[in-house]
Amino acid sequence: QVQLVESGGGLVQAGGSLRLSCAASGRTISWYAMGWFRQAPGKDREFVATISAGSSTTLYGDTVKGRFTISRDNAKNTVYLQMNSLKAEDTAVYYCAVDQDRLTGTSRDRNYDYWGQGTQVTVSS
């Protein structure tokens, strides 16, 4: 079983940047696709980004494309989400997740097996 812990959230002004981290423990995530999702109050969970096991393939949600970058360091068993040009509508709890059945991730949250507890990102306008 994989345990995931997100960190790096906080309060930032619109136009600013944050870098989220997701540290995995319990087993290596080197062979698995990893994803980031977010959920704002009163809204459904939204796909943000996913990265393949070997980092060769990334996929982004339309609302973050060009502003966010997902990366991973398998030696550290950690996945990152660099968020630039933040907007008020990016305010949400951000979750990382692991898909143990695929080398290349998808945008479907039902494909992900384990989830972190989330980290709050608040963007003030």
N, C-alpha and C positions, 0 to 999 in steps of 0.2 A: 504494500500500500504506500502511496505517495502522499506526503504532507507538503502543502504549499503555503508559504507565508509572503504576503505582499507588504511592501513598504515604500515610502517615498511620497505618499500623498500629502496634501496640505492645502493652504490657502494661497492663491496667487492672483495677481491682477491680469486682466485681459491683455493678451499680447505676450505674456510671459511664458516661461517654460518650466516643466517638471520632468523628472526621470523616475519612473516607477521600477521597482525591482521585485522579482518573484523568486524566492529561494526555495528549492525543493530539497526534501530529505526523505529518508526511508528507502529509496532506490534511485538509481540514476535515471535521468530523463533524456539521456543522449539519443535514445532510439525512438523518441516519441515526438509527435507534433505538439506544439504548445500554442495556447491562444490567450488573448485578452478580450474581455467583455466588460460592459459597464451597464449600470442601471441607475437611472435618475428616479426621484420620487414620483410615484404615480405612473411610471412608464414601464414598458416591457424591457427585458434584458436585451441589450444591443451588442452585436458583434463589432469589435474594434480592429483586431489584427490577429494573424496567425503566422507561425514560422515553422518550417519543416525541420526534421531532426538534424539535418546537416546544414541548415541555414541557407540552402540554395533557393528556396521558394518562400516568398512572403505574399500575403494577401491582406488587403485593408478594406475596412468599411468605407463607403463613399463619403461619409461625413468627416472622416479624418485623413483621407488620402492626401498626401503631399505635406501634411503637418506632423504626423506621427511616424515613428520608426520603431519597429520591433527588432530585437536582436537577442542573441543568446550566447552564453559562455558555458559550454558543456563541461569544461574542466571545473567550473565553479558550481555546476548544477543550478544555474540561475538564468532567468529570462528577464529582459528589460523592455521598457516602453518609454522611449524618448518622446515627449510631447512638447511641441513648439507652437507658437502663435495661438495660444489657448484662447478660447471663447467662453462666454458665460454658459453657452449650451453644452459645453464639455463637462459641466458640473455633474458629478455622479459618483457612485461607489464603483471602483474598478476592481475586477476580479481576474486572476489568472487561472488557467485550467490546463489539464493534460489529457491528450487523446492517446491512449495506450494501444489503439488498434491501427493507427496510421502513422506513416512516416511524414506525410504531407497533410496538414490540417485543412479544415473546412470552416465555414462560417456558421455551421449548425451547432448550437450549444448542446443538443442532445447527444452529439458524438463525443463529448468530453466526459471523462470518467471521474476525475477528482478536481475539486475547486478549493481555492483559498478562501479566507474569511473576508477579504476585500479591504481596500484602502480608500478613504474619502478624498476626492479631489473637488475643491471648490474654487471657481473662477469668478472673481468680482469684476463687474463691468464699470 
